[in-house]
Amino acid sequence: MKYGRETPFATIESAQQFVELLIEAIGETKSDVDADIALSEGNGSKRRKQALQLVSANLTKLSHYMTTSRRILNHLRALRRLLLEERQVDNTPQIRNGNRQLTRWS
């Protein structure tokens, strides 16, 4: 599917870059919030501390969702490359290591 004009998410790679930046920003924000939680210990403001803990928990969930999105984008990119024959199928024999099959992508 082609778009008439270039958009920030015109390609899987551009979406991956955005997700990477978002994951980084979430991590930095979570660090700041966690520092604020530690500072609120001495202030005695229980309600503020609870609100910050809720923010921290939601940032953790968001980080998990973005990490999952990054994996999905990686899979889509690999499938696109395979379908468009940008990458050759690995026909090398697979080696068994215990219960796990090893390929050159393991």
Secondary structure, DSSP 8 states (H G I E B T S, - for coil): ---SS--TTSSHHHHHHHHHHHHHHHHHHHHHHHHHHHHHHHH--HHHHHHHHHHHHHHHHHHHHHHHHHHHHHHHHHHHHHHTTSS----S--EEETTEEE-TT-
